[in-house]
Amino acid sequence: VKFRESLIEENSGYLRETALLGERHRVTIHFLDTPKNACYRDAYSRETRAKGLAAILKALGALGGRFHDYFDDRRFSGGDFLDEDHLSPVGARKLMDDLASRTAGPVAPRQDN
């Protein structure tokens, strides 16, 4: 869910539909907000972000524990990003390894190239 206020309600509906679809088909779906570089984080309105997070948790309801918020995770720094918004391969692996430790196991096949 992007944190542009005009899209929060619409995207929250899509998020809820996706969560319910997973439940219907007995698929565990984990939702996350990926880590952001400092300049990207600092550009977000704190008020809009708070509204977005509240909408995410409301949309997910009882499935809120499947939302993993890495937005402001300071374990990710310069070398973990290709630019202000995109993780490098090293950062992506760090994220996947951490997510696997929070969930039932690997979240993606390992590709060590």
Rosetta blueprint (number, residue, H / E / L):
1 V L
2 K L
3 F L
4 R L
5 E H
6 S H
7 L H
8 I H
9 E H
10 E H
11 N H
12 S H
13 G H
14 Y H
15 L H
16 R H
17 E H
18 T H
19 A H
20 L H
21 L H
22 G H
23 E H
24 R H
25 H L
26 R L
27 V L
28 T L
29 I L
30 H L
31 F E
32 L E
33 D E
34 T L
35 P L
36 K L
37 N L
38 A H
39 C H
40 Y H
41 R H
42 D H
43 A H
44 Y L
45 S L
46 R H
47 E H
48 T H
49 R H
50 A H
51 K H
52 G H
53 L H
54 A H
55 A H
56 I H
57 L H
58 K H
59 A H
60 L H
61 G H
62 A H
63 L H
64 G H
65 G H
66 R H
67 F E
68 H E
69 D E
70 Y L
71 F L
72 D L
73 D L
74 R L
75 R L
76 F L
77 S L
78 G H
79 G H
80 D H
81 F E
82 L L
83 D L
84 E L
85 D L
86 H L
87 L E
88 S L
89 P H
90 V H
91 G H
92 A H
93 R H
94 K H
95 L H
96 M H
97 D H
98 D H
99 L H
100 A H
101 S H
102 R H
103 T L
104 A L
105 G L
106 P L
107 V L
108 A L
109 P L
110 R L
111 Q L
112 D L
113 N L
